[in-house]
Amino acid sequence: MQTPSEGRGAFAGFIGPRTLVAEVASAAPFLFDGTHGDAGRLPEPRPGRLVELGRHPLGWWSILANAERLAASPDPTPAERTDYFALCLAAHFASVATYVPTDVDTKIRGALWSDQHDQDELARMLAIALDLSLWDLRGVSARIVDVDEHGPVSGHDGERLSVWCGGMLGLLAAGDDAGSARLEEAIDAELAREALAFDAVAREPGREVDLLRLAAVLTHNAGDVAQGLAGEKGRFADLARERFDRYGGAFGRAAAIYRAILAPEGHRNYPLRATKLLRAHRDLLLPIGPFLDDWGARLATWPAWGARERAEVLSAIVTGCRKVPGQESYYRALAGFEGAHRQGLESSELLAHCGSAVRRELKDPVLRRKVAVPRVSFEKSLAKRARAALAEF
């Protein structure tokens, strides 16, 4: 994809449509280069507005694939603002679980709702916001926990909740009480679903790793709700901090586990953002930390890479160990890498492509001690701590 010729603020002061799609292509090139396995599921393009293309599981992809229908405009019409909202939703959905998400979250949960004054267009914004529930995220996220009858739970649910919260407030301010109420009902139903999923896993012995993953997801999603509410109080505010009678206290229990065990893993993985090799395929997307052993093993054996590429990725992870104090995720990735690579982390062919600082850090006693912890022991230790945090709460 060629770099678009749009200036800053090309769409009513916001990022231009082509620039936005180019950012998605940079974050997730596998959506545009023909290698994504779900490309064949995309329906044939049909005429119409972008906002009309989202009502199917790959609706986000249909919108991105037809983004040229929306031109940059310094003074967009109400209809163009709605189509831009749809494009921002699609871009955010496609990129938020990648290493370099697009920066449109404040627009889709706030500014674009408040900037729309046409009632018919607000109704279209409401419709596509609700369509977010239809969108299939498995091609763009590895951060999903499947919970039997309750379905998949992920950070994408929190992103959707933040859009709904912003829409609920925006529609209320625009005088659309019925539309606002529809979003309030959707928010309540989604939060109840996530709470039931968390409690179901908490009751099941042996699923502590999924319990920890869900604790991270629910705490993240409660934060997204708070951001969508923009400081407003009410029935959904501060789910992880107070009034634990709501949703049976599941969000409070999740936050207790998160604070006790997972808070250092909540960083934004900045050390990996510059490593474009990691963006090449959806199977390289980062899972929920700190459970990265399998991901590290995949990096060690990724068939498209030689020693130079593998060393580049390894160097980024080692640098992350130093730059993010307290985390365990990158050490677990190194443990998985060590176990899967035929010569481990001391491979001469890898070290030949690593800088002196990385070679030195790979010999660090603390790093070696953490990498040497067996996966079973690591996860069993966290499982005990998770149960203890639940009991204390």
Secondary structure, 3 states (H helix, E strand, C coil): CCCCCCCCCCECCECCHHHHHHHHHHHCHHHCCCCCCCHHHCCCCCCCCHHHCCCCCCHHHHHHHCHHHCCCCCCCCHHHHHHHHHHHHHHHHHHCCCCCCCCCHHHHHHHHHHHCCCHHHHHHHHHHHHHHHHCCCCCCCCCEEEEHHHEEEEHHHHHHHHHHHHHHHHHHHCCCHHHHHHHHHHHHHHHHHHHHHHHHHHCCCCCHHHHHHHHHHHHHHHHHHHHHHCCCCCCCCCCCCCCCCHHHHHHHHHHHHHHHHHHHHCCCCHHHCCCHHHHCCHHHCCCCCCCCHHHHHHHHHCCCCCHHHHHHHHHHHHHHHHHCCCCCHHHHHHHHHHHHCCCHHHCHHHHCCCCHHHHHHHCCHHHHHHHHCCHHHHHHHHHHHHHHHHHHC
